[in-house]
Amino acid sequence: MHSTDQAIRELSQALGSDRVVVDRAGLLQPEQVLVRQFEKAFDYVPEHLPVCILKLRSTEEVADAVRYCNENGLSVIVQTGASSSEDQLLVVNDHTVVFDLSGMDAVVSLDAENMTATVGCGMRLARLEQLANEQGLTTGHWPQSQPLACMGGLVAVRSIGQFSTYYGGIEDMLCGLEAVLPDGQVVRIRNVPRSAAGPDLRHFFMGTEGAIAIITEVTVKLFTHYPDSWWKGAYVVPSFEAGLDAIREVIVKGFRPGVVRLYDKLDMDFNYGGFVELQDGEACMFFVAEGPPSITAAIGAAIDEIAPHHGARAVDTAVVDHWLRVRNDVCKILGTEEIRNRYRETQAFYTTCEVSASWTDIKRIYRNVMANLPGEIDNLLGIGGHVSHSYQNGTNIYFVYVLKAKDPLRMWESDRAVKSAIVTEVLKEPTGGSVHHHGAGKMRANRVADELGSSYDLLRRMKRELDPNGTMNPGCLIPLEAGGVESDG
Ligand SMILES: Cc1cc2nc3c(=O)[nH]c(=O)nc-3n(C[C@H](O)[C@H](O)[C@H](O)COP(=O)(O)OP(=O)(O)OC[C@H]3O[C@@H](n4cnc5c(N)ncnc54)[C@H](O)[C@@H]3O)c2cc1C
C-alpha cells in the first residue's frame, strides 16, 4: 500500500491540487448531512477521515483514479448528492479516497422524440426535472430527497419516488448506463426499449451502492407532464388494516394513482395532526392521480367507489395539498444548526426504516413490530408507520420512530438496534423485504445475507469477481468483519 502522503502527491500531480481536497474542514464533508446526523449535534469526531476527496469530472478521470486506488491498496467511496441515509458514505478506515462526482452533471441529450434523457451521474434530479419541465416533460421521479440527490446515487441505491405507483421506481426508468469497474475498465449498457440478449445487466448495477462499480452516465425515461389534471382524495379509515385492504383493491383492480399513502395515528398526528383528527386505531389514506385528465378522473371515480367498501369516509383534501407543499422541505433543514439545536434540546432522534411484503404478510409485520418493539428497545419513545409505495403483489411500510439518547455520541447504535429488530420481524415472513428503497448501506449490510439466503452467494461472487481487492465502499453490501476486511475474503 502507498503511504497516504504519496497517494495525495501522485493524485494531485495527475488531477491538479485544486481538485484534491486535503484540508480537515473539507474532509469532514459537511454536505454528508445524514452521516451521524444526530451525533453531530454533540461534538462528534469521526473515527476515520478520508485521505482526500477527488473532484472528478470525466469518465477517463474516474477510470484512472479508481485504477490507481485499486492498485495501491486504497479504498474508494463514490458520492454524488451525499443524501443517502443508511451510512453508505461512512468512512470505515484510514485509507479511503472519496470520489466526489457531483461535478459530472452534463446533459448529453434530452430527447423529446424518444422520451429519454442521458446525463452525467452528478446531474441533480431537481435540475433534470426542471430541464424536462421546460419541454413539457417530467422525470416522474420524486424521492423526498429530490432537491439533494443526483442520478448516479439514485441508480446506485435503487431509489423510488413519491409518485411511484404510476411511474415506478428507478428500475422502471433506467434505460442504459455507463460504468467504470474497479480495474478502470469502462462498460456501457445500451439504451434499447427492451432486450432479450441475455440477463438484464442494468439490474447488475442498480443497488450496488458504489461497492462494485462507478456509474458515470445514465439514460432515463421521460414522461409527458400533466401538472394541471391531478385528482386528489383523502379518507379516514377505521384501521390501518382496513386502509391496506382499500389500497389493495384499488391497485389489483388496475388503478394506478401516482401517490398512494396510508398513515397510522402516531405518524399522522406527528406530521399532519392539524389537518385530520384521528380516533385511536383509525388511519388516514390519501391519493393523487397524475396523468391525462380522462385517466385521472376515472381513477378518482374508482377510488371514491372502492374506499367506502372498507369503511372509509372522505375528508377535506387540505391534508393532501399540505403534504404536496411540504413533502421535500426536510431537505432544507438537514445539516443545519436548527435541527442540531432541536436534538440538543430534546435528546431525541426521529428516524425511519422502510420495508416491504406481500399484502398478506405486511399486516402481520406491522402488528408484530408495533407489539414487540417497545418491549425490545428500552429507549424507544414511540413508533408508527405509513405506506407510500404499492404494487400488484404487495406494498411497503415506512416505520417512523423516536429514540431517546442514551449516549448522544452513539445514537447510531440505538438506530441500528431498532432497524435490526424490525428486520427480524420482517424476515419471519416469507415475502418480507428488509430494505425497500434506502439501500442497506452499512446500517443493514449485516442482514443482507439473512434476506438473500441461498442467493447471497451470488452477491459475494459478484463482489469478489469484480472487486477482488475489496476496494469499493468497504462495508456496503458485504459487511466488514472486526478486522476491517471484506467478509467474503
Ligand atoms: C430527507 C431524505 C429523504 C429521502 N427520501 C428518499 C426517497 O423518497 N426515496 C429514496 O429512494 N431515497 C430517499 N432518500 C435516500 C437518498 O436520497 C437516496 O438513497 C438517493 O438515491 C441518494 O442519492 P445521492 O446522489 O445523494 O447518493 P449518495 O448519497 O452520494 O450515494 C449513495 C450511495 O450510492 C453510491 N453512489 C453514489 N454515486 C454513485 C455513482 N455515480 N456510481 C456508483 N455508486 C454511487 C454511494 O457510494 C453510496 O453508497 C432520502 C434521503 C433523505 C436525506
The ligand as a Gaussian input file, in Angstrom:
#p B3LYP/6-31G(d) Opt

LIG

0 1
 C      -34.693000      13.604000       3.572000
 C      -34.395000      12.396000       2.753000
 C      -35.413000      11.744000       2.125000
 C      -35.158000      10.644000       1.330000
 N      -36.192000      10.107000       0.632000
 C      -35.951000       9.110000      -0.232000
 C      -36.993000       8.614000      -1.053000
 O      -38.114000       9.097000      -1.021000
 N      -36.703000       7.613000      -1.901000
 C      -35.459000       7.081000      -1.985000
 O      -35.260000       6.181000      -2.771000
 N      -34.459000       7.533000      -1.211000
 C      -34.662000       8.533000      -0.362000
 N      -33.643000       9.030000       0.405000
 C      -32.323000       8.405000       0.349000
 C      -31.377000       9.039000      -0.711000
 O      -31.758000      10.293000      -1.090000
 C      -31.311000       8.163000      -1.886000
 O      -30.693000       6.968000      -1.475000
 C      -30.554000       8.698000      -3.101000
 O      -30.635000       7.723000      -4.091000
 C      -29.126000       9.003000      -2.847000
 O      -28.622000       9.724000      -3.974000
 P      -27.345000      10.623000      -3.799000
 O      -26.995000      11.208000      -5.133000
 O      -27.500000      11.555000      -2.700000
 O      -26.273000       9.487000      -3.466000
 P      -25.085000       9.484000      -2.401000
 O      -25.608000       9.659000      -1.042000
 O      -23.999000      10.384000      -2.852000
 O      -24.605000       7.967000      -2.576000
 C      -25.490000       6.940000      -2.277000
 C      -24.803000       5.595000      -2.499000
 O      -24.598000       5.386000      -3.876000
 C      -23.223000       5.325000      -4.171000
 N      -23.023000       6.154000      -5.333000
 C      -23.253000       7.488000      -5.463000
 N      -22.961000       7.874000      -6.714000
 C      -22.547000       6.770000      -7.360000
 C      -22.099000       6.525000      -8.681000
 N      -22.002000       7.513000      -9.570000
 N      -21.737000       5.274000      -9.017000
 C      -21.821000       4.255000      -8.098000
 N      -22.225000       4.423000      -6.850000
 C      -22.591000       5.673000      -6.489000
 C      -22.504000       5.852000      -2.949000
 O      -21.233000       5.259000      -2.796000
 C      -23.443000       5.460000      -1.839000
 O      -23.249000       4.127000      -1.478000
 C      -33.858000      10.135000       1.219000
 C      -32.821000      10.793000       1.862000
 C      -33.077000      11.924000       2.606000
 C      -31.947000      12.665000       3.206000

